[in-house]
Amino acid sequence: MSRKRLLMLLKPIDVYSDSQSDGPSRITNPHSQMLHHLENRLKVHNDAINFCQNILCRKPVEWKSIVLNNLSQPIHDVDLVVTVGGDGTLLQASHFIDDSVPVLGVNSDPTRAEEVLDNILEGRTIPSKLTRISICVNSQVLSTYALNDVLIAHPCPAAVSQFSFKIKSDDQPCSPLVNSRSSGLRVSTAAGSTAAMLSAGGFLMPILSEDLQFMVREPISPGETPSLMHGLIKSHQSMDATWFCKEGAIYIDGSHVFYSIQNGDTIEISSRAPILKVFLSQRLQTTVKKLEEEYLQKKEILCKY
């Protein structure tokens, strides 16, 4: 039997580089407390990297490590990807991973990493399948899939966005056409429902749900359609939107990855994207089960189309 191949992706440690300073200057620096905190984070992160590498050296695997910022091509020809950092590290790495390679996220203060890795390598645990968002602009599929959310908005945060959208099933409309003047449109996956969507008044979804949740941000005079400002795009549905501003952008999983759009562009959003295989912690799996009943009740209310 061939040895499993593993790729370890590391959170860039240069994000802490500004914290490096000589002793005398640190004493007089008014931000010395913050610098000291960053230095501690750097030490914890380096310790986590060394910890994981020491584990892998004892396992029957072929492995290599690479700093995430140095990754430029899709990941293939490995059996497992391990990210060392935090949720943001796994999120950034997901843009290079298709549905054939599972990923394990290890934060910068690992505890049970060796036990979890042994269970994976010996086949005692299987990855969960997380839904991602597919975006088409003018019928062209974008190369990046969203693991957390998509925000369609004007590049200037103070500008008003103008767009319309409707929900479709089998290429047939199943909701009224909504014309919106607002600060933008956000669509999240179940995994992303704990982030900006929740902060804006959305609700948590079981992480394994294949539905998407959408919300119009700060609508101006929603008129007779306030109930259509927030809802679900079920797994067999899609959302068709048309952009009516001179400038616009589609932000994927934050502000770093975006695509420009312009007046008249059409955008299709759906969950018809390759899933991401992720090994979830036992604690998270327990939380998922507790959310299931609450989510199903909310889904019945929101899914009226």
Summary of the structure (lengths in Angstrom):
residues: 305
radius of gyration: 21.6
end to end distance: 51.7
largest distance: 69.3
contacts: 916
relative contact order: 0.14
helix: 30%
strand: 32%
